[in-house]
Each structure stands twice: as C-alpha cells, then as structure tokens.
Amino acid sequence: MDKALNPKKLVIIFGIPLFIIGMMVLLAKSSVFSANPSSLSIGITFDLLLTVPLIYFLLIRKTTIPKTTVIPFLIVGIVICSLILPAENQQYLNFFKTWLLPIVELFIVLFVIYNLRKGIKHYKRNKSETFDFYITLKKTCYEILPKAVVVPVVTEIAVFYYGFIYWKKRKLKNNEFSYHKNSGTIPLLIAVIGIVAIETVTVHILLAKWSNTAALIFTILSVYSGIQIFGFLKSMLKRPIAIENNKLFLRYGIMTETTIDLKNIESVELLSKDIEFNKETRKLSPFGALESHNVVIRLKEENTFTGLYGIKRKYRVLALYVEDKIEFQDHINKSLKKHL
C-alpha cells in the first residue's frame, strides 16, 4: 500500500476534486446552463454530491489521509449546490438534505461516540495514562473534520459535556494537582453568571418594548453566554494539572492548556510576587492580573500553549497557580532526577 504523501500527490488528491467543483460553478454561471437549467441542474447536483466525494475517496484510499475526510467534501458540495442552483432546480438537492444528510450526520455522531468509547477503553487498559475527555474528543474530531474547525467544535461540545453531563466528583491521583479551590476565578465566574442573568432579564424587558424579536435574540445569546461560562467553570474542576509519562500537562479547564516535556524544564520556582509579562513570559490563566500565581516554570526551549478556540501563544516562562505548590515542585524535581 502506497502511503507516501509528497507535494505532487497532494496536488492531485485535492486538485482533481477542486477542479471538478470549479467546472461545475462555471457551468452553472454559463449561458449553456441558462438554456437548459433543468437537465444540467441534475448533473451538477450528482457531480457535486456523488462524483466529487467518490473521486476524492478513490484518490485517498491507499494513503494515510483518513477516509472520513470525504465528509467535508460532501458538505462543501451541498453548500455550493445551494448557492449556484436556482431554487426551482434544487429538488434533488432537497431530497438529499431531507433523506440522506441525516444519515451522514448520524454516522458522524456514532463515529465520535465509538471513538470516545475506544479512547476510554484504551486509557483503562493503559494504567500509566489518565483519560481526558477533551483530549480524546479532539483526537476523534481531527479524524473527521477540517483542522480549521476542530477546536471551535470541540470547545462547544466540551462546554456542554463539562457543564451538564460530567457531574461525578473528580478524585485526584498522586500525580495530579488542583488549582481552583483557593483561586479567585471560580467566585468571579459565578458572579459573572449572576450579572448576566440579572442583565438578561432587565434588558429583555426594555428591548421587548421596542422589538420582541430583538429581545428574544438578546435573551438567547445571553443564555448561551451563561452556559459557556458555566461550562468553563465546571471544566476547571474536572481537568487537573497532571504529571505522567515524563510530561507535564498544564490545564486551566478547557480555556488554556499546554504540554511540557520534563526534560525541557530548567527550573520550577515558588514565586507569588508580580513579574513582568511579555511575549516570552506568560500566565496560564486567561484572566491575567485577575488571577494570582504561586509557581513560575522556566523552560530551556520555547514552547506553545493553546487558548480558547485554538489561539496559540509562545512562551519560555509560565506563571500559574497550584493548590499544593510544594508537593508540585517536589514531584517535578523527583521526576527530573530520575531521568538525569
């Protein structure tokens, strides 16, 4: 099986389907289409919804590209069909949306659930690793979604999972450390949720006097914002900092996270005084000065942490808050000594 993916092969794999899509768009805008809209609409619909995904599948079937990436091409085909075909010639597109698209959506949901279950079983078998829903969900979604949309989609799913599904109390292991109990972030987020609730009611009443639609839209957005904040808050309780497999997993709920190889750590200082933050010196907490710190980690080489919705930032010095800071420092120092 040929699994090599050189640039020339990638051009062929993505170029041929994109070329067909481009030709269909040009055809739909041509005078030929204007003369025969009914018959050509059928051909364009079948080409975009069947031919393009099939050709793409045949091109990737002997490569390392996941077969599930056919789905984005199918979605693109649906969107383009909706845009370029006249409404009166979209009967086959509407049939696909009504009867076949739900099957595709069900397949995606079942695929995600299957891989999550597989991930849970893997972590249960391998006692050296701790199961993390957020990480497993990201790995699963990277197999079926375009990379650009994975983090936003995963964040939205994780907000509801941690906010409303995961209620079981999280017991810390010897290699895990909490950061929320004495943190000011939890009370801050609870206060924000309260403020959002009060303002939602007040503004809704005022807007309703002008427009019921505007009031309804504002209320829906406000409730959604409250749900997101609640999910962020709960995720802090469920995603502790962890040290395992010669790596340090630093997390601040699902808001920020970074993984550090222990061999890349130069020092771990117990420091709570103010320090100057810049492009190399950053804070793990997304709340900046509103959140205190009591540990500063200095690295030998630059590393990256990921913030909300996939925003990445570089750092060499990272400040954070850890409940049991002394035990945290000792655990890292002992781990470092073992591998010297």
C-alpha positions as CSV (number, residue, x, y, z in Angstrom):
1,M,0.0,0.0,0.0
2,D,1.4,3.4,-1.1
3,K,1.2,5.7,1.9
4,A,3.7,8.4,0.7
5,L,2.2,11.8,0.5
6,N,4.6,14.0,-1.4
7,P,3.5,17.5,-2.6
8,K,2.8,16.3,-6.1
9,K,0.5,13.6,-4.9
10,L,-1.3,16.1,-2.6
11,V,-1.9,18.4,-5.5
12,I,-3.5,15.5,-7.4
13,I,-5.6,14.4,-4.5
14,F,-7.1,17.8,-3.8
15,G,-6.6,19.4,-7.2
16,I,-8.9,17.0,-9.2
17,P,-11.9,17.3,-6.9
18,L,-11.5,21.1,-6.6
19,F,-11.1,21.3,-10.4
20,I,-14.4,19.5,-10.9
21,I,-16.1,21.8,-8.3
22,G,-14.7,24.8,-10.2
23,M,-16.0,23.5,-13.5
24,M,-19.5,22.9,-12.0
25,V,-19.6,26.5,-10.7
26,L,-18.5,27.9,-14.1
27,L,-21.1,25.7,-15.8
28,A,-23.9,27.0,-13.5
29,K,-23.0,30.6,-14.5
30,S,-22.7,29.9,-18.2
31,S,-25.2,30.6,-21.0
32,V,-25.4,26.8,-21.6
33,F,-26.9,26.4,-18.2
34,S,-29.4,29.2,-18.8
35,A,-30.6,27.4,-21.9
36,N,-31.0,24.0,-20.1
37,P,-31.3,24.7,-16.4
38,S,-33.5,21.7,-15.5
39,S,-31.3,18.9,-17.0
40,L,-28.0,20.5,-16.1
41,S,-29.1,21.1,-12.5
42,I,-29.5,17.3,-12.1
43,G,-25.9,16.7,-13.5
44,I,-24.4,19.4,-11.3
45,T,-26.1,18.1,-8.2
46,F,-25.0,14.5,-8.8
47,D,-21.4,15.6,-9.7
48,L,-21.0,17.7,-6.5
49,L,-22.8,15.3,-4.1
50,L,-21.6,12.0,-5.5
51,T,-18.9,12.2,-8.2
52,V,-16.6,14.6,-6.3
53,P,-16.7,12.7,-2.9
54,L,-16.3,9.3,-4.8
55,I,-13.3,10.5,-6.8
56,Y,-11.7,12.0,-3.6
57,F,-12.3,8.7,-1.8
58,L,-10.6,6.7,-4.6
59,L,-7.6,9.1,-4.5
60,I,-7.1,8.8,-0.8
61,R,-8.0,5.1,-0.2
62,K,-4.3,4.0,-0.4
63,T,-2.9,6.9,1.6
64,T,-2.7,7.8,5.3
65,I,-5.4,10.5,4.9
66,P,-8.5,9.5,7.0
67,K,-11.4,8.2,4.8
68,T,-13.7,10.3,6.9
69,T,-12.4,13.4,5.3
70,V,-14.8,12.6,2.4
71,I,-17.5,14.2,4.6
72,P,-16.1,17.8,4.4
73,F,-16.2,17.4,0.5
74,L,-19.8,16.3,0.8
75,I,-20.7,19.3,2.9
76,V,-18.9,21.6,0.5
77,G,-20.9,20.1,-2.3
78,I,-24.2,20.8,-0.5
79,V,-23.2,24.4,0.2
80,I,-22.1,25.1,-3.4
81,C,-25.2,23.4,-4.8
82,S,-27.4,25.6,-2.6
83,L,-25.6,28.7,-3.8
84,I,-25.3,28.2,-7.5
85,L,-28.5,26.4,-8.4
86,P,-31.8,28.2,-8.8
87,A,-34.3,27.4,-6.0
88,E,-36.7,25.8,-8.5
89,N,-34.0,23.4,-9.7
90,Q,-32.9,22.1,-6.2
91,Q,-35.4,19.3,-5.9
92,Y,-32.7,16.6,-5.9
93,L,-30.6,18.7,-3.5
94,N,-33.6,19.0,-1.2
95,F,-34.2,15.2,-1.4
96,F,-30.5,14.6,-0.4
97,K,-30.8,17.1,2.5
98,T,-34.1,15.6,3.7
99,W,-33.3,11.9,3.5
100,L,-29.6,11.3,3.1
101,L,-27.9,14.1,5.0
102,P,-29.5,12.9,8.4
103,I,-27.8,9.5,7.8
104,V,-24.5,11.2,7.3
105,E,-25.0,13.3,10.4
106,L,-25.9,10.1,12.4
107,F,-22.8,8.4,11.1
108,I,-20.7,11.3,12.3
109,V,-22.3,11.2,15.8
110,L,-21.9,7.4,16.0
111,F,-18.3,7.7,14.8
112,V,-17.5,10.2,17.5
113,I,-19.2,8.1,20.2
114,Y,-17.4,5.0,19.0
115,N,-14.0,6.6,19.1
116,L,-14.7,8.1,22.5
117,R,-15.6,4.7,23.9
118,K,-12.5,3.2,22.3
119,G,-10.4,6.0,23.8
120,I,-11.9,5.3,27.3
121,K,-11.1,1.6,26.9
122,H,-7.6,2.4,25.8
123,Y,-7.0,4.5,28.9
124,K,-8.5,1.9,31.2
125,R,-6.1,-0.7,29.7
126,N,-3.1,1.5,30.0
127,K,-2.9,2.4,33.7
128,S,0.1,4.8,33.0
129,E,-2.3,7.3,31.3
130,T,-5.3,9.2,32.6
131,F,-8.4,9.5,30.5
132,D,-9.2,13.1,29.5
133,F,-12.4,13.7,27.6
134,Y,-11.3,16.9,26.0
135,I,-8.1,15.4,24.5
136,T,-9.9,12.3,23.3
137,L,-12.6,14.4,21.7
138,K,-10.0,16.5,19.9
139,K,-8.2,13.4,18.5
140,T,-11.5,12.0,17.3
141,C,-12.7,15.2,15.6
142,Y,-9.4,15.7,13.9
143,E,-10.1,12.4,12.0
144,I,-13.5,13.6,10.6
145,L,-13.4,17.4,10.4
146,P,-11.3,20.0,8.7
147,K,-8.5,21.2,11.1
148,A,-9.7,24.8,11.0
149,V,-13.0,23.9,12.6
150,V,-11.9,21.2,15.1
151,V,-11.1,23.4,18.1
152,P,-14.2,25.6,17.9
153,V,-16.4,22.5,17.5
154,V,-14.7,20.6,20.3
155,T,-14.9,23.6,22.6
156,E,-18.7,23.9,22.1
157,I,-19.2,20.1,22.8
158,A,-16.8,20.2,25.8
159,V,-18.7,23.2,27.3
160,F,-22.0,21.2,27.4
161,Y,-20.2,18.0,28.5
162,Y,-18.4,19.5,31.5
163,G,-21.3,21.9,32.3
164,F,-24.2,19.5,32.2
165,I,-23.1,15.9,31.7
166,Y,-20.0,15.3,33.8
167,W,-21.2,15.6,37.4
168,K,-19.2,12.8,39.1
169,K,-16.7,14.1,41.7
170,R,-13.1,14.0,40.3
171,K,-10.7,12.4,42.8
172,L,-7.1,13.5,42.4
173,K,-4.4,10.9,41.9
174,N,-0.9,11.3,43.4
175,N,0.4,12.8,40.1
176,E,-2.5,15.3,39.8
177,F,-2.8,18.8,41.2
178,S,-5.8,21.1,41.5
179,Y,-5.8,24.9,41.0
180,H,-9.4,26.0,41.6
181,K,-10.2,25.7,45.3
182,N,-8.4,28.8,46.5
183,S,-8.5,30.6,43.2
184,G,-10.5,33.8,42.7
185,T,-11.6,32.7,39.3
186,I,-14.5,30.4,40.5
187,P,-16.2,33.2,42.5
188,L,-15.5,35.6,39.6
189,L,-17.2,33.4,37.1
190,I,-20.1,32.7,39.4
191,A,-20.5,36.5,39.8
192,V,-20.4,37.0,36.1
193,I,-23.1,34.4,35.6
194,G,-25.3,36.2,38.2
195,I,-24.7,39.5,36.4
196,V,-25.5,38.0,33.0
197,A,-28.8,36.6,34.5
198,I,-29.8,40.0,36.0
199,E,-28.9,42.0,32.9
200,T,-30.7,39.5,30.6
201,V,-34.0,40.0,32.4
202,T,-33.6,43.8,32.6
203,V,-32.5,44.3,29.0
204,H,-35.1,41.8,27.7
205,I,-37.9,43.8,29.3
206,L,-36.5,47.1,27.8
207,L,-36.0,45.6,24.4
208,A,-39.4,44.0,24.3
209,K,-41.0,47.5,24.4
210,W,-39.2,48.2,21.1
211,S,-39.0,44.8,19.4
212,N,-40.0,41.3,20.6
213,T,-37.6,39.7,18.1
214,A,-34.6,41.8,19.3
215,A,-35.5,40.9,22.9
216,L,-35.7,37.2,22.1
217,I,-32.4,37.2,20.2
218,F,-30.6,39.1,23.0
219,T,-32.0,36.6,25.6
220,I,-30.9,33.6,23.6
221,L,-27.4,35.0,23.2
222,S,-27.2,35.9,26.9
223,V,-28.4,32.4,28.0
224,Y,-25.8,30.8,25.6
225,S,-23.1,33.0,27.1
226,G,-24.1,31.9,30.6
227,I,-24.0,28.3,29.6
228,Q,-20.5,28.7,28.1
229,I,-19.2,30.4,31.3
230,F,-20.7,27.6,33.4
231,G,-19.0,25.0,31.2
232,F,-15.7,26.8,31.5
233,L,-16.1,27.0,35.3
234,K,-17.0,23.3,35.7
235,S,-14.1,22.2,33.4
236,M,-11.7,23.7,35.9
237,L,-12.9,21.1,38.5
238,K,-12.6,18.2,36.1
239,R,-9.2,18.9,34.3
240,P,-6.4,19.0,36.9
241,I,-2.8,19.6,36.2
242,A,-1.0,16.2,35.8
243,I,2.5,14.8,35.6
244,E,2.8,11.5,33.7
245,N,4.9,9.7,31.1
246,N,7.7,12.3,31.5
247,K,5.4,15.1,30.6
248,L,3.7,17.9,32.5
249,F,0.1,18.6,31.4
250,L,-0.9,22.1,32.4
251,R,-4.6,22.9,32.1
252,Y,-6.9,25.7,33.0
253,G,-10.2,24.0,32.4
254,I,-10.8,24.0,28.7
255,M,-9.7,27.6,28.4
256,T,-5.9,27.1,28.2
257,E,-3.6,24.1,28.1
258,T,0.0,23.2,27.3
259,T,2.2,20.1,27.5
260,I,5.8,20.3,28.6
261,D,8.4,17.6,28.3
262,L,10.0,17.4,31.8
263,K,13.5,17.4,30.2
264,N,12.7,20.9,28.8
265,I,12.2,22.3,32.3
266,E,15.0,24.5,33.5
267,S,13.5,25.4,36.9
268,V,10.3,25.4,39.0
269,E,10.2,28.4,41.4
270,L,7.7,29.0,44.2
271,L,7.1,32.7,43.4
272,S,4.0,34.8,44.1
273,K,5.3,38.3,43.6
274,D,4.5,40.3,40.4
275,I,6.6,39.6,37.4
276,E,6.7,41.4,34.0
277,F,4.7,39.6,31.3
278,N,5.7,39.8,27.7
279,K,6.0,37.5,24.6
280,E,8.3,35.1,26.4
281,T,6.7,35.3,29.9
282,R,3.1,34.5,30.1
283,K,0.4,33.3,32.6
284,L,-1.5,30.1,32.2
285,S,-4.7,31.7,33.3
286,P,-6.6,33.6,30.6
287,F,-7.7,36.1,33.2
288,G,-4.3,37.7,33.5
289,A,-3.9,40.0,36.5
290,L,-7.3,38.9,37.9
291,E,-5.7,35.5,38.8
292,S,-2.8,35.2,41.2
293,H,0.2,32.9,40.7
294,N,2.4,31.0,43.1
295,V,4.6,28.9,40.7
296,V,6.8,30.0,37.8
297,I,8.2,27.5,35.4
298,R,11.2,28.4,33.3
299,L,12.0,26.3,30.2
300,K,15.2,25.6,28.3
301,E,13.4,25.9,24.9
302,E,10.4,27.8,23.7
303,N,7.0,26.1,24.0
304,T,3.4,26.8,22.9
305,F,0.2,26.9,24.9
306,T,-3.3,26.8,23.4
307,G,-6.0,29.2,24.5
308,L,-9.8,29.4,23.8
309,Y,-10.8,28.4,20.3
310,G,-7.4,27.3,19.3
311,I,-5.5,30.6,19.8
312,K,-1.8,29.7,20.2
313,R,0.9,31.6,22.0
314,K,4.7,31.0,22.6
315,Y,6.4,31.2,26.0
316,R,9.6,30.3,27.8
317,V,8.4,31.3,31.2
318,L,5.0,30.4,32.5
319,A,3.3,31.6,35.7
320,L,0.4,29.6,37.2
321,Y,-1.4,28.8,40.4
322,V,-1.2,25.4,42.1
323,E,-3.0,24.4,45.3
324,D,-0.2,22.2,46.7
325,K,2.7,24.1,45.3
326,I,5.4,22.4,47.4
327,E,4.3,18.9,46.5
328,F,4.0,20.0,42.9
329,Q,7.6,21.3,42.9
330,D,8.9,18.2,44.7
331,H,7.1,15.9,42.3
332,I,8.7,17.6,39.2
333,N,12.2,17.7,40.8
334,K,12.0,14.0,41.7
335,S,10.8,13.1,38.2
336,L,13.7,15.2,36.7
337,K,16.3,13.4,38.9
338,K,15.1,10.0,37.7
339,H,15.9,10.9,34.1
340,L,19.2,12.6,34.6
